[in-house]
Amino acid sequence: MEEEVDTSYGMVRTEVMRGRCGAHLSHMFDDGSNPTCPRYCINALSLLLAKKKGATTNG
């Protein structure tokens, strides 16, 4: 994982990118639940979701 300052859209935030290819994963903000917990706004398309064992799907 790599981080870089992003100043687009008039904001200052930290962009989080995949270290291997530089793909955008999320932005990190310093307003998490306490001073040591950052808040990540994760791009849902960057997540790999696994089906829970025994779970069923509708459809």
C-alpha positions as CSV (number, residue, x, y, z in Angstrom):
1,M,0.0,0.0,0.0
2,E,1.3,3.5,-0.9
3,E,0.0,6.9,0.2
4,E,0.2,10.2,-1.6
5,V,-1.2,13.7,-0.9
6,D,-4.2,14.4,-3.1
7,T,-5.3,18.1,-3.5
8,S,-8.0,17.6,-6.1
9,Y,-11.4,19.2,-5.8
10,G,-10.0,21.9,-3.4
11,M,-9.4,19.4,-0.6
12,V,-6.3,18.1,1.0
13,R,-6.5,14.4,1.7
14,T,-4.4,11.3,1.6
15,E,-4.9,8.9,-1.4
16,V,-4.2,5.3,-0.7
17,M,-3.0,3.2,-3.7
18,R,-2.1,-0.4,-4.3
19,G,1.7,-0.7,-4.0
20,R,2.0,-3.2,-6.9
21,C,0.3,-1.3,-9.6
22,G,-0.7,2.1,-8.2
23,A,-4.5,1.5,-8.5
24,H,-6.7,3.9,-6.4
25,L,-8.1,2.1,-3.3
26,S,-9.4,4.8,-1.1
27,H,-8.8,8.1,0.7
28,M,-7.7,8.4,4.3
29,F,-8.9,11.1,6.6
30,D,-7.7,12.0,10.1
31,D,-11.2,12.2,11.7
32,G,-11.5,8.6,12.8
33,S,-12.9,7.5,16.2
34,N,-9.8,8.6,18.1
35,P,-6.5,10.3,17.2
36,T,-4.8,7.1,16.3
37,C,-7.5,5.6,14.1
38,P,-7.7,7.1,10.6
39,R,-10.9,6.8,8.6
40,Y,-10.7,5.1,5.2
41,C,-13.3,5.8,2.5
42,I,-12.8,2.5,0.6
43,N,-13.7,2.2,-3.1
44,A,-16.1,-0.7,-3.1
45,L,-14.7,-1.9,-6.5
46,S,-11.3,-2.5,-4.9
47,L,-12.7,-5.0,-2.4
48,L,-12.6,-8.7,-2.9
49,L,-15.6,-10.2,-1.1
50,A,-15.7,-13.8,-0.1
51,K,-18.9,-15.7,0.3
52,K,-19.4,-16.8,3.9
53,K,-19.5,-20.6,4.3
54,G,-23.0,-21.9,4.5
55,A,-24.5,-18.6,3.2
56,T,-27.2,-18.6,0.6
57,T,-28.1,-16.1,-2.1
58,N,-31.4,-15.0,-3.4
59,G,-31.9,-15.1,-7.1
